[in-house]
Amino acid sequence: MKRIHCSDLSIKLDKQQLDRLIKGVLSLNYSIFWGFDSGKMILNIYSALGNHTLTMMKHKTFLEIIEVDIKTEKMLQTIDQFVPISLEINRKKQEERTKKEEDIYRRIDKYLLELSDFLKSGDEKTAEQIKLKLAHLNRELLKLKQDSS
């Protein structure tokens, strides 16, 4: 498995969830160390395969996981038992893909309007340049769709 590093998350943890996470991880004989950096709390979970980190912001009544760096599938599955990290990461990735697709479609629409104008005015050279841009955008869109399946 490749490393999972995801920032810009927002996973809320109440005290009971955090307690279950810590007790669950410790019961599986992993080591835990808390650290603090620039107002952020960092939970380090040590395994034989590496140091896994969950970076959190402290709020008045809860903690918020804002970044994860997990080195193995096994650790991800372990943490998922207590906190739905995989669901949030997948939701975030889908959201990013959707935004990229929407941007590509907007650019395609813009170029199609320009292409129509240049074809009407007889500017074949510019029309051909726009057709190349449209072909490139089409390839980007196809690649994005392939990567999501």
C-alpha positions, 0 to 999 in steps of 0.5 A: 500500500502506498502512504496515505497523506491527506490534509485539509480534513475536518473530522470531529472527535468527541472525548469518548471517540478519542478515548476509544481510539487511544485505548483501541490502538494501545490494546493492539500493542502500538505505542502512542506519543502526543506532540504539540506544534504551532497550536496543533496536537499531533498523535503519533502512533508507532508500529514496526512499519513506521510512524503514523500521525493524526494532526488535530486542532483543539476546539472547546468541546471537541478535537478536529482531525485536520491531517493524516499521514498513515503508512500502512493499510493495516494501520488505516484499517485499525484507525477506521475501527474508531474514526471514519478516516477512509470515508472522509478521505474518499469523500474529499477525493470525490469532491476534488474530482468533481471540482476538476471535472466542473472546471474542465467542462467550463473551459470546454464551454468557453472554448466551444463558444470561441471556436464558433465565433472564429469559425463564423469570422473565417479565422481558421488558424485560431480555430485550429488552435482552439480545437487543439485546446479542446482535444487536450481538455478532452484527454484530461477529462477522460484521464480523470474519469479513468482514474476515478474508476 
